[in-house]
């Protein structure tokens, strides 16, 4: 996945930023705020979407179409 190294790096950086947001909210007693739930869903409950992104990147790299 050399061609998509920048894309993967960006996704990793977004993921790390979401972790930081969760930690900040929790440390400032904002665990019950709606934004905390939104960030948590993106960070911890989007495995299917993350897998779809991986498959999409692989299909572009290999030229093989993947289906869900």
C-alpha positions as CSV (number, residue, x, y, z in Angstrom):
1,X,0.0,0.0,0.0
2,X,2.9,2.3,-0.7
3,X,0.8,4.5,-3.0
4,X,-1.6,5.3,-0.2
5,X,0.9,5.9,2.6
6,X,-0.3,9.5,3.0
7,X,-3.9,8.5,3.1
8,X,-3.2,5.9,5.7
9,X,-1.1,8.3,7.7
10,X,-3.9,10.9,7.7
11,X,-6.4,8.3,8.9
12,X,-4.0,7.3,11.6
13,X,-3.6,10.9,12.7
14,X,-7.4,11.4,12.7
15,X,-7.7,8.3,14.9
16,X,-5.1,9.6,17.3
17,X,-6.8,13.0,17.5
18,X,-10.1,11.3,18.4
19,X,-8.3,9.4,21.2
20,X,-7.0,12.7,22.5
21,X,-10.4,14.3,22.3
22,X,-11.9,11.4,24.3
23,X,-9.2,11.6,26.9
24,X,-9.6,15.4,27.2
25,X,-13.4,15.2,27.6
26,X,-13.1,12.4,30.2
27,X,-10.4,14.3,32.2
28,X,-12.5,17.4,32.2
29,X,-15.6,15.6,33.5
30,X,-17.5,15.8,30.1
31,X,-18.0,12.0,29.7
32,X,-21.8,12.5,29.5
33,X,-21.8,15.1,26.7
34,X,-23.3,14.2,23.3
35,X,-20.0,15.1,21.6
36,X,-18.3,12.4,23.7
37,X,-20.7,9.8,22.4
38,X,-20.3,10.9,18.8
39,X,-16.5,10.7,19.0
40,X,-16.7,7.3,20.8
41,X,-18.9,5.9,18.0
42,X,-16.4,7.1,15.3
43,X,-13.4,5.8,17.2
44,X,-14.7,2.5,18.6
45,X,-17.7,1.4,16.6
46,X,-16.8,1.9,13.0
47,X,-14.8,-1.3,12.4
48,X,-17.0,-2.2,9.4
49,X,-16.3,1.2,7.8
50,X,-12.5,1.0,8.5
51,X,-12.4,-2.5,6.9
52,X,-14.3,-1.1,3.8
53,X,-11.7,1.6,3.5
54,X,-8.9,-0.9,3.7
55,X,-10.5,-3.0,1.0
56,X,-11.1,0.0,-1.2
57,X,-7.4,1.1,-0.9
58,X,-6.4,-2.5,-1.7
59,X,-8.6,-2.7,-4.8
60,X,-7.2,0.6,-6.1
61,X,-3.7,-0.7,-5.6
62,X,-4.3,-4.0,-7.3
63,X,-6.9,-3.0,-9.8
64,X,-9.2,-5.7,-8.5
65,X,-12.7,-4.7,-7.5
66,X,-14.0,-5.8,-4.1
67,X,-17.6,-6.2,-3.1
68,X,-19.2,-6.0,0.3
